[in-house]
Amino acid sequence: MAFTGGAVNFSEEQEALVLKSWAIMKKDSANIGLRFFLKIFEVAPSASQMFPFLRNSDVPHEKNPKLKTHAMSVFVMTCEAAAQLRKAGKVTVRDTTLKRLGATHYKYGVGDAHFEVTRFALLETIKESVPAEMWSPAMKSAWSEAYNHLVAAIKQEMKPAE
């Protein structure tokens, strides 16, 4: 079953701000995604220990090919879900993906504090990735709202893998 956490309240203005900024970031999503994760680890260094491919790696995070791939896929999924939110009226991540994300986040003990650090890192990364004159309190609010919907969908699936 798809996430049905009530009607999504995401305005046309919020959608336009997300779409406008995503259009700019999309072409550089690999680098931006990596910066997003590096910012998470800057704010919460211990978070890197939640990733098996980083735990015993001697490779600096910014050079780790598995982190680069993971970071890009998470960033693109987050942005695509945000871009589709109003049109679809819900988070558009596939049910199987949500179940996997929920089970993985559950397994590694991801909690509210982790989601908050990730929100902060996402918003800071977007702010640094769009032209300065484009970033505004309204854009920050739109991305934050979209992120909240994605997190709510993941949290609903946070239970042991079946």
N, CA, C and O of each residue as an XYZ file, in Angstrom:
648
protein
N       0.833     -1.181      0.000
C       0.000      0.000      0.000
C       0.880      1.248      0.000
O       1.911      1.288      0.673
N       0.479      2.244     -0.741
C       1.242      3.484     -0.812
C       1.041      4.302      0.457
O       0.058      4.118      1.174
N       1.964      5.192      0.723
C       1.869      6.059      1.884
C       0.643      6.956      1.739
O       0.473      7.632      0.724
N      -0.188      6.956      2.739
C      -1.395      7.785      2.703
C      -1.494      8.594      3.991
O      -2.451      8.449      4.753
N      -0.542      9.411      4.219
C      -0.504     10.209      5.438
C      -1.376     11.440      5.350
O      -0.992     12.500      5.843
N      -2.535     11.329      4.737
C      -3.414     12.481      4.586
C      -3.081     13.222      3.310
O      -2.081     12.941      2.650
N      -3.926     14.162      2.977
C      -3.737     14.920      1.746
C      -2.456     15.742      1.830
O      -2.137     16.322      2.868
N      -1.746     15.779      0.742
C      -0.525     16.566      0.683
C      -0.910     18.021      0.442
O      -1.605     18.340     -0.523
N      -0.461     18.875      1.311
C      -0.721     20.297      1.156
C       0.553     20.934      0.633
O       1.434     21.311      1.407
N       0.644     21.050     -0.669
C       1.838     21.582     -1.315
C       1.349     22.530     -2.400
O       0.773     22.094     -3.397
N       1.574     23.815     -2.209
C       0.981     24.824     -3.091
C       1.654     24.887     -4.463
O       2.738     24.341     -4.671
N       0.984     25.563     -5.381
C       1.554     25.785     -6.715
C       2.858     26.562     -6.601
O       3.819     26.286     -7.320
N       2.886     27.536     -5.694
C       4.094     28.345     -5.504
C       5.243     27.467     -5.003
O       6.368     27.578     -5.491
N       4.960     26.594     -4.028
C       6.000     25.699     -3.515
C       6.497     24.779     -4.622
O       7.700     24.567     -4.778
N       5.556     24.237     -5.385
C       5.930     23.355     -6.493
C       6.824     24.094     -7.490
O       7.834     23.554     -7.940
N       6.452     25.325     -7.833
C       7.228     26.104     -8.809
C       8.653     26.349     -8.302
O       9.608     26.272     -9.074
N       8.795     26.644     -7.011
C      10.124     26.889     -6.435
C      10.982     25.620     -6.462
O      12.171     25.673     -6.777
N      10.378     24.501     -6.136
C      11.112     23.225     -6.161
C      11.515     22.879     -7.590
O      12.661     22.506     -7.843
N      10.575     23.004     -8.523
C      10.867     22.651     -9.917
C      11.956     23.547    -10.503
O      12.840     23.071    -11.216
N      11.891     24.834    -10.203
C      12.866     25.802    -10.726
C      14.272     25.469    -10.211
O      15.235     25.461    -10.978
N      14.377     25.201     -8.930
C      15.698     24.913     -8.365
C      16.202     23.531     -8.799
O      17.393     23.365     -9.060
N      15.312     22.546     -8.877
C      15.717     21.211     -9.294
C      16.211     21.237    -10.733
O      17.159     20.529    -11.071
N      15.584     22.042    -11.583
C      16.020     22.151    -12.986
C      17.476     22.618    -13.059
O      18.228     22.180    -13.930
N      17.866     23.493    -12.157
C      19.247     23.998    -12.132
C      20.203     22.937    -11.572
O      21.303     22.753    -12.093
N      19.785     22.248    -10.521
C      20.683     21.294     -9.855
C      20.815     19.959    -10.585
O      21.834     19.280    -10.460
N      19.792     19.585    -11.342
C      19.733     18.249    -11.955
C      20.994     17.912    -12.741
O      21.503     16.795    -12.650
N      21.500     18.873    -13.511
C      22.652     18.576    -14.377
C      23.934     18.272    -13.588
O      24.862     17.660    -14.117
N      23.975     18.695    -12.344
C      25.178     18.459    -11.530
C      24.837     17.607    -10.296
O      25.474     17.732     -9.250
N      23.830     16.749    -10.437
C      23.320     16.020     -9.262
C      24.352     15.082     -8.631
O      24.275     14.814     -7.432
N      25.306     14.580     -9.401
C      26.331     13.695     -8.814
C      27.188     14.472     -7.813
O      27.400     14.025     -6.686
N      27.675     15.640     -8.236
C      28.518     16.452     -7.346
C      27.714     17.031     -6.191
O      28.184     17.049     -5.053
N      26.516     17.501     -6.475
C      25.686     18.090     -5.426
C      25.295     17.020     -4.410
O      25.299     17.276     -3.206
N      24.960     15.829     -4.887
C      24.617     14.729     -3.988
C      25.769     14.395     -3.058
O      25.565     14.155     -1.868
N      26.985     14.380     -3.604
C      28.160     14.100     -2.779
C      28.354     15.208     -1.741
O      28.632     14.923     -0.577
N      28.208     16.472     -2.157
C      28.335     17.596     -1.206
C      27.280     17.484     -0.103
O      27.558     17.795      1.055
N      26.088     17.045     -0.456
C      24.995     16.844      0.495
C      25.426     15.854      1.589
O      25.255     16.127      2.778
N      25.981     14.714      1.186
C      26.398     13.711      2.169
C      27.628     14.165      2.957
O      27.728     13.888      4.153
N      28.552     14.848      2.313
C      29.716     15.352      3.035
C      29.279     16.356      4.103
O      29.874     16.427      5.178
N      28.238     17.129      3.799
C      27.700     18.088      4.775
C      27.060     17.345      5.948
O      27.202     17.767      7.096
N      26.359     16.247      5.674
C      25.789     15.428      6.755
C      26.912     14.985      7.689
O      26.786     15.093      8.908
N      28.017     14.483      7.114
C      29.124     13.963      7.920
C      29.891     15.087      8.629
O      30.508     14.860      9.670
N      29.849     16.289      8.064
C      30.475     17.445      8.706
C      29.684     17.811      9.976
O      30.269     18.098     11.021
N      28.361     17.797      9.867
C      27.491     18.137     10.997
C      27.482     17.012     12.027
O      27.526     17.258     13.232
N      27.423     15.772     11.537
C      27.334     14.599     12.424
C      28.338     13.544     11.975
O      27.963     12.586     11.299
N      29.618     13.707     12.343
C      30.664     12.784     11.870
C      30.354     11.307     12.125
O      30.715     10.452     11.316
N      29.700     11.006     13.224
C      29.419      9.600     13.534
C      28.422      8.972     12.555
O      28.323      7.747     12.473
N      27.692      9.797     11.821
C      26.705      9.263     10.862
C      27.368      8.379      9.805
O      26.741      7.460      9.280
N      28.633      8.658      9.496
C      29.303      7.848      8.461
C      29.416      6.386      8.881
O      29.527      5.504      8.030
N      29.389      6.124     10.193
C      29.496      4.743     10.674
C      28.229      3.935     10.396
O      28.230      2.713     10.544
N      27.165      4.598     10.000
C      25.918      3.902      9.677
C      25.976      3.269      8.279
O      25.100      2.490      7.906
N      27.013      3.613      7.519
C      27.141      3.117      6.152
C      28.227      2.055      6.101
O      29.406      2.371      6.257
N      27.845      0.791      5.882
C      28.830     -0.301      5.881
C      30.014     -0.048      4.948
O      31.142     -0.422      5.268
N      29.770      0.579      3.807
C      30.855      0.795      2.848
C      31.807      1.920      3.268
O      32.820      2.142      2.604
N      31.501      2.624      4.346
C      32.408      3.667      4.847
C      33.139      3.239      6.110
O      34.191      3.785      6.441
N      32.579      2.257      6.816
C      33.093      1.885      8.143
C      34.578      1.587      8.185
O      35.300      2.186      8.982
N      35.047      0.692      7.360
C      36.460      0.293      7.414
C      37.221      0.718      6.165
O      38.193      0.083      5.755
N      36.755      1.799      5.583
C      37.381      2.271      4.356
C      38.492      3.273      4.665
O      38.327      4.172      5.489
N      39.633      3.095      3.983
C      40.745      4.036      4.123
C      40.622      5.181      3.127
O      41.371      6.157      3.185
N      39.665      5.047      2.212
C      39.473      6.047      1.169
C      38.750      7.258      1.779
O      37.748      7.088      2.474
N      39.245      8.466      1.528
C      38.517      9.639      2.036
C      37.079      9.630      1.490
O      36.843      9.226      0.351
N      36.140     10.072      2.303
C      34.726     10.031      1.901
C      34.498     10.625      0.510
O      33.779     10.054     -0.309
N      35.121     11.781      0.254
C      34.852     12.461     -1.026
C      35.367     11.687     -2.233
O      34.997     11.987     -3.368
N      36.222     10.688     -1.992
C      36.760      9.881     -3.097
C      36.140      8.477     -3.141
O      36.447      7.689     -4.036
N      35.283      8.172     -2.191
C      34.704      6.832     -2.111
C      33.663      6.640     -3.215
O      32.637      7.321     -3.208
N      33.905      5.723     -4.169
C      32.974      5.564     -5.296
C      31.583      5.091     -4.850
O      30.578      5.471     -5.450
N      31.524      4.267     -3.803
C      30.216      3.800     -3.328
C      29.426      4.942     -2.709
O      28.207      5.015     -2.869
N      30.114      5.834     -2.002
C      29.417      6.984     -1.430
C      28.921      7.897     -2.543
O      27.797      8.394     -2.482
N      29.755      8.124     -3.563
C      29.350      8.983     -4.682
C      28.071      8.457     -5.324
O      27.142      9.221     -5.588
N      28.027      7.150     -5.575
C      26.854      6.530     -6.205
C      25.638      6.630     -5.294
O      24.551      7.012     -5.727
N      25.837      6.281     -4.022
C      24.742      6.318     -3.053
C      24.207      7.747     -2.896
O      22.996      7.970     -2.909
N      25.111      8.698     -2.748
C      24.723     10.093     -2.533
C      23.925     10.626     -3.709
O      22.922     11.315     -3.521
N      24.364     10.310     -4.925
C      23.630     10.788     -6.090
C      22.238     10.175     -6.133
O      21.265     10.881     -6.394
N      22.125      8.879     -5.885
C      20.801      8.253     -5.973
C      19.857      8.798     -4.904
O      18.674      8.999     -5.180
N      20.352      9.039     -3.696
C      19.508      9.594     -2.631
C      19.092     11.023     -2.977
O      17.930     11.394     -2.812
N      20.039     11.817     -3.453
C      19.731     13.207     -3.787
C      18.715     13.284     -4.926
O      17.750     14.045     -4.847
N      18.926     12.505     -5.977
C      18.005     12.516     -7.118
C      16.620     12.025     -6.680
O      15.612     12.627     -7.050
N      16.560     10.948     -5.901
C      15.262     10.440     -5.439
C      14.534     11.499     -4.607
O      13.332     11.708     -4.777
N      15.258     12.157     -3.719
C      14.661     13.194     -2.875
C      14.112     14.332     -3.722
O      12.988     14.785     -3.505
N      14.895     14.791     -4.677
C      14.477     15.909     -5.529
C      13.340     15.523     -6.461
O      12.410     16.303     -6.662
N      13.406     14.329     -7.030
C      12.324     13.879     -7.916
C      11.016     13.717     -7.137
O       9.947     14.070     -7.634
N      11.104     13.180     -5.912
C       9.903     13.044     -5.075
C       9.318     14.414     -4.774
O       8.099     14.588     -4.793
N      10.183     15.392     -4.493
C       9.723     16.759     -4.228
C       9.062     17.358     -5.464
O       8.027     18.016     -5.366
N       9.668     17.126     -6.627
C       9.152     17.693     -7.873
C       7.784     17.111     -8.255
O       6.990     17.784     -8.912
N       7.511     15.889     -7.856
C       6.255     15.215     -8.212
C       5.159     15.378     -7.149
O       4.011     14.999     -7.382
N       5.505     15.931     -6.002
C       4.625     15.913     -4.842
C       3.241     16.508     -5.111
O       2.230     15.879     -4.799
N       3.186     17.688     -5.675
C       1.886     18.345     -5.864
C       1.063     17.653     -6.943
O      -0.128     17.398     -6.770
N       1.721     17.356     -8.059
C       1.025     16.734     -9.187
C       0.447     15.378     -8.785
O      -0.690     15.052     -9.128
N       1.238     14.595     -8.057
C       0.797     13.250     -7.665
C      -0.076     13.279     -6.406
O      -0.874     12.371     -6.172
N       0.085     14.325     -5.607
C      -0.675     14.417     -4.366
C      -0.132     13.507     -3.267
O      -0.755     13.342     -2.219
N       1.032     12.923     -3.519
C       1.656     12.024     -2.538
C       3.123     11.850     -2.910
O       3.570     12.309     -3.960
N       3.861     11.180     -2.034
C       5.253     10.848     -2.319
C       5.253      9.766     -3.399
O       4.574      8.748     -3.265
N       6.015      9.989     -4.461
C       5.963      9.088     -5.615
C       7.054      8.023     -5.646
O       7.253      7.367     -6.669
N       7.751      7.851     -4.547
C       8.750      6.787     -4.482
C       7.997      5.451     -4.502
O       7.010      5.284     -3.785
N       8.461      4.508     -5.318
C       7.763      3.215     -5.433
C       7.618      2.533     -4.081
O       8.492      2.637     -3.221
N       6.509      1.837     -3.907
C       6.242      1.140     -2.638
C       7.386      0.214     -2.239
O       7.776      0.167     -1.072
N       7.922     -0.523     -3.211
C       9.004     -1.458     -2.890
C      10.240     -0.693     -2.410
O      10.941     -1.141     -1.503
N      10.497      0.453     -3.021
C      11.636      1.278     -2.608
C      11.396      1.830     -1.214
O      12.306      1.836     -0.385
N      10.171      2.298     -0.944
C       9.851      2.816      0.392
C      10.017      1.732      1.449
O      10.556      1.988      2.526
N       9.556      0.524      1.142
C       9.685     -0.588      2.097
C      11.160     -0.871      2.380
O      11.550     -1.081      3.528
N      11.974     -0.876      1.323
C      13.411     -1.124      1.476
C      14.059      0.012      2.275
O      14.864     -0.235      3.173
N      13.706      1.247      1.944
C      14.253      2.395      2.677
C      13.852      2.338      4.149
O      14.672      2.574      5.035
N      12.595      2.024      4.395
C      12.111      1.928      5.770
C      12.854      0.854      6.541
O      13.299      1.087      7.665
N      12.991     -0.320      5.943
C      13.669     -1.444      6.609
C      15.142     -1.121      6.866
O      15.671     -1.438      7.932
N      15.807     -0.488      5.887
C      17.223     -0.137      6.037
C      17.407      0.916      7.124
O      18.292      0.792      7.971
N      16.570      1.949      7.100
C      16.675      2.990      8.124
C      16.391      2.419      9.517
O      17.007      2.827     10.502
N      15.467      1.486      9.584
C      15.146      0.822     10.857
C      16.351      0.008     11.338
O      16.759      0.103     12.496
N      16.907     -0.790     10.429
C      18.033     -1.677     10.748
C      19.227     -0.902     11.313
O      19.888     -1.360     12.245
N      19.496      0.273     10.743
C      20.657      1.053     11.175
C      20.319      2.046     12.297
O      21.155      2.865     12.679
N      19.105      1.968     12.813
C      18.748      2.785     13.972
C      18.608      4.265     13.672
O      18.888      5.105     14.527
N      18.177      4.587     12.466
C      17.985      5.988     12.108
C      16.810      6.542     12.912
O      15.745      5.929     12.979
N      17.016      7.694     13.511
C      15.973      8.315     14.318
C      15.713      9.746     13.894
O      16.276     10.236     12.915
N      14.844     10.411     14.655
C      14.455     11.784     14.322
C      15.656     12.720     14.199
O      15.696     13.565     13.305
N      16.628     12.572     15.087
C      17.802     13.460     15.046
C      18.556     13.302     13.723
O      19.066     14.280     13.177
N      18.625     12.074     13.209
C      19.304     11.843     11.922
C      18.541     12.529     10.791
O      19.137     13.154      9.913
N      17.211     12.402     10.827
C      16.403     13.046      9.787
C      16.544     14.569      9.855
O      16.516     15.240      8.823
N      16.695     15.117     11.070
C      16.864     16.568     11.227
C      18.212     17.023     10.663
O      18.285     18.038      9.970
N      19.270     16.279     10.955
C      20.592     16.613     10.410
C      20.538     16.563      8.886
O      21.090     17.426      8.204
N      19.866     15.541      8.364
C      19.767     15.386      6.912
C      18.979     16.539      6.301
O      19.340     17.040      5.236
N      17.892     16.969      6.974
C      17.121     18.118      6.466
C      18.017     19.357      6.402
O      18.043     20.067      5.396
N      18.756     19.607      7.500
C      19.641     20.763      7.547
C      20.651     20.692      6.391
O      20.853     21.672      5.675
N      21.276     19.529      6.221
C      22.286     19.361      5.167
C      21.670     19.538      3.778
O      22.284     20.148      2.902
N      20.467     19.010      3.574
C      19.794     19.146      2.280
C      19.533     20.613      1.973
O      19.856     21.087      0.883
N      18.951     21.332      2.925
C      18.619     22.743      2.697
C      19.879     23.581      2.469
O      19.896     24.447      1.595
N      20.921     23.331      3.242
C      22.177     24.066      3.054
C      22.791     23.761      1.683
O      23.310     24.652      1.010
N      22.723     22.499      1.288
C      23.294     22.100     -0.010
C      22.535     22.753     -1.154
O      23.143     23.242     -2.105
N      21.209     22.763     -1.066
C      20.409     23.412     -2.120
C      20.716     24.904     -2.155
O      20.903     25.483     -3.225
N      20.766     25.517     -0.985
C      21.073     26.956     -0.894
C      22.391     27.269     -1.594
O      22.497     28.272     -2.299
N      23.394     26.414     -1.401
C      24.718     26.635     -2.008
C      24.751     26.273     -3.492
O      25.691     26.639     -4.198
N      23.730     25.559     -3.968
C      23.762     25.029     -5.333
C      22.941     25.836     -6.329
O      23.087     25.667     -7.539
N      22.085     26.705     -5.828
C      21.280     27.546     -6.722
C      21.854     28.963     -6.680
O      22.559     29.315     -5.734
N      21.559     29.775     -7.695
C      22.035     31.163     -7.649
C      21.533     31.854     -6.373
O      20.398     31.640     -5.948
N      22.386     32.680     -5.775
C      22.077     33.316     -4.487
C      20.750     34.062     -4.518
O      19.999     34.035     -3.543
N      20.456     34.725     -5.630
C      19.221     35.509     -5.697
C      17.967     34.626     -5.791
O      16.853     35.106     -5.582
N      18.149     33.354     -6.101
C      17.013     32.440     -6.200
C      16.598     31.914     -4.814
O      15.417     31.675     -4.565
N      17.560     31.742     -3.935
C      17.264     31.178     -2.610
C      16.454     32.188     -1.807
O      16.775     33.376     -1.782
N      15.402     31.707     -1.153
C      14.533     32.580     -0.366
C      13.921     31.771      0.770
O      13.966     30.540      0.755
N      13.347     32.462      1.759
C      12.636     31.731      2.815
C      11.519     30.843      2.236
O      11.271     29.751      2.748
N      10.863     31.301      1.194
C       9.785     30.511      0.575
C      10.336     29.242     -0.066
O       9.708     28.186      0.018
N      11.513     29.332     -0.712
C      12.113     28.146     -1.324
C      12.559     27.174     -0.235
O      12.363     25.965     -0.355
N      13.159     27.706      0.825
C      13.589     26.864      1.940
C      12.381     26.127      2.517
O      12.455     24.931      2.800
N      11.280     26.836      2.687
C      10.062     26.251      3.236
C       9.496     25.167      2.314
O       9.044     24.121      2.778
N       9.527     25.429      1.006
C       8.999     24.454      0.039
C       9.802     23.154      0.090
O       9.223     22.068      0.131
N      11.135     23.261      0.087
C      11.973     22.064      0.147
C      11.811     21.341      1.473
O      11.805     20.111      1.514
N      11.680     22.096      2.554
C      11.506     21.503      3.874
C      10.189     20.723      3.939
O      10.134     19.617      4.479
N       9.149     21.308      3.388
C       7.834     20.649      3.359
C       7.903     19.355      2.541
O       7.397     18.316      2.965
N       8.526     19.429      1.378
C       8.651     18.234      0.529
C       9.447     17.146      1.254
O       9.081     15.972      1.214
N      10.524     17.539      1.907
C      11.343     16.594      2.674
C      10.516     15.943      3.779
O      10.608     14.735      3.996
N       9.708     16.744      4.480
C       8.857     16.204      5.548
C       7.952     15.091      5.034
O       7.767     14.078      5.708
N       7.391     15.276      3.849
C       6.506     14.251      3.282
C       7.275     12.971      2.976
O       6.775     11.875      3.229
N       8.478     13.098      2.439
C       9.291     11.927      2.131
C       9.675     11.198      3.418
O       9.593      9.972      3.484
N      10.093     11.944      4.438
C      10.462     11.333      5.714
C       9.262     10.620      6.338
O       9.399      9.517      6.868
N       8.097     11.245      6.274
C       6.896     10.613      6.834
C       6.607      9.288      6.129
O       6.215      8.311      6.767
N       6.803      9.264      4.817
C       6.573      8.036      4.056
C       7.584      6.956      4.443
O       7.222      5.787      4.576
N       8.833      7.338      4.622
C       9.875      6.381      5.029
C       9.589      5.879      6.440
O       9.667      4.679      6.702
N       9.259      6.793      7.346
C       9.001      6.408      8.745
C       7.846      5.420      8.846
O       7.855      4.529      9.695
N       6.861      5.581      7.982
C       5.722      4.668      8.016
C       6.152      3.229      7.695
O       5.495      2.268      8.095
N       7.258      3.105      6.974
C       7.763      1.779      6.593
C       8.923      1.311      7.476
O       9.515      0.264      7.212
N       9.250      2.069      8.507
C      10.394      1.703      9.352
C      10.035      0.588     10.315
O       9.554      0.819     11.424
N      10.280     -0.616      9.859
C      10.062     -1.822     10.657
C      11.016     -2.882     10.120
O      11.602     -2.707      9.052
N      11.174     -3.968     10.847
C      12.094     -5.004     10.349
C      11.678     -5.491      8.959
O      10.491     -5.572      8.645
N      12.670     -5.811      8.141
C      12.386     -6.352      6.794
C      11.613     -7.659      6.945
O      11.885     -8.463      7.837
N      10.647     -7.851      6.053
C       9.810     -9.070      6.137
C      10.492    -10.247      5.479
O       9.938    -11.346      5.454
